[in-house]
Structures are given as C-alpha cells and as structure tokens.
Amino acid sequence: MNLSLADRNYVIMGVANKRSIAWGIAQSLANAGARLIFTYAGERLEKNVRQLAETLDRDDYIILPCDITNDEEIEQTFAE
C-alpha cells in the first residue's frame, strides 16, 4: 500500500538524535511526501535537528524553537 501525504503538514517534536523515535517517524512521514515542521528546545538540539533535517530528500521543512514547558512559546510556534 502506498500512502501519500503530499500537501500535508506535520509537526515533529522531540527529535534529539538519529536514534529518537520522533526522528524515525519524521523519516517515514517525509518518505510519504509530508512537509515537516520540526521544533527544538535549546541551541544544542537545534544543531542536531538541523543536521538531521538536512539528510532528508526534501528541502521544504521548517525548524522552529519551542519549549514545551512554556505554554506561551507553544502558542507562538503554532501561530507561525
């Protein structure tokens, strides 16, 4: 079965490294054609997320800061 997620957006939270469950999900979604929006909390994780996102066969991903312990930051991220 081929699943097409073209023209659909998915927010991916919790990518820490290439062994993250969130990263595995992101890869599957990207392979199905989804556009991904990654979030990160902190500079170190931003670097990791950017490096991983660059390995995808797509360049239409978005990377945004989002500390999930801060309600205001969550609202701001989803407003973007």
C-alpha positions as CSV (number, residue, x, y, z in Angstrom):
1,M,0.0,0.0,0.0
2,N,1.3,3.4,-1.0
3,L,0.4,6.2,1.4
4,S,0.6,9.7,0.0
5,L,0.9,12.6,2.5
6,A,1.7,15.2,-0.1
7,D,0.5,18.7,0.8
8,R,0.1,17.8,4.4
9,N,2.0,19.4,7.3
10,Y,3.2,17.5,10.4
11,V,4.8,19.0,13.5
12,I,7.6,16.8,14.8
13,M,8.6,17.4,18.5
14,G,11.2,15.6,20.5
15,V,14.0,14.9,18.0
16,A,17.2,14.7,20.0
17,N,19.3,12.5,17.7
18,K,19.2,9.9,15.0
19,R,18.0,7.2,17.5
20,S,14.9,9.3,18.5
21,I,11.6,7.7,17.9
22,A,10.5,11.2,16.7
23,W,13.2,11.1,14.0
24,G,12.1,7.7,12.8
25,I,8.6,9.0,12.5
26,A,9.8,12.1,10.7
27,Q,11.7,10.0,8.1
28,S,8.6,7.9,7.4
29,L,6.4,10.9,7.0
30,A,8.9,12.6,4.7
31,N,9.2,9.5,2.6
32,A,5.4,9.6,2.2
33,G,5.6,13.1,0.9
34,A,4.6,15.1,4.1
35,R,6.1,18.5,4.8
36,L,7.7,18.6,8.2
37,I,7.8,21.2,10.8
38,F,10.5,20.4,13.4
39,T,10.7,22.0,16.9
40,Y,13.6,22.1,19.3
41,A,14.3,23.4,22.8
42,G,17.8,24.8,23.1
43,E,20.8,25.6,20.9
44,R,22.3,22.1,21.1
45,L,19.1,20.4,20.0
46,E,18.7,23.0,17.2
47,K,22.0,22.0,15.8
48,N,21.1,18.3,15.9
49,V,17.7,18.8,14.3
50,R,19.1,21.0,11.5
51,Q,21.8,18.4,10.7
52,L,19.2,15.6,10.7
53,A,16.7,17.5,8.6
54,E,19.4,18.2,6.0
55,T,19.7,14.4,5.4
56,L,16.1,14.2,4.2
57,D,15.5,14.1,0.5
58,R,13.4,17.3,0.8
59,D,14.2,20.9,1.5
60,D,10.7,22.2,2.4
61,Y,11.0,21.5,6.1
62,I,10.6,24.2,8.7
63,I,12.6,24.4,12.0
64,L,11.2,26.4,14.9
65,P,12.1,26.9,18.6
66,C,9.6,25.5,21.0
67,D,10.0,24.8,24.7
68,I,7.0,22.6,25.5
69,T,7.2,23.6,29.2
70,N,6.3,27.1,28.2
71,D,2.6,27.5,27.1
72,E,3.2,30.9,25.5
73,E,6.0,29.5,23.4
74,I,3.8,26.6,22.2
75,E,1.1,29.1,21.2
76,Q,3.7,31.2,19.4
77,T,5.1,28.3,17.5
78,F,1.7,27.1,16.2
79,A,0.8,30.7,15.3
80,E,3.8,30.7,12.9
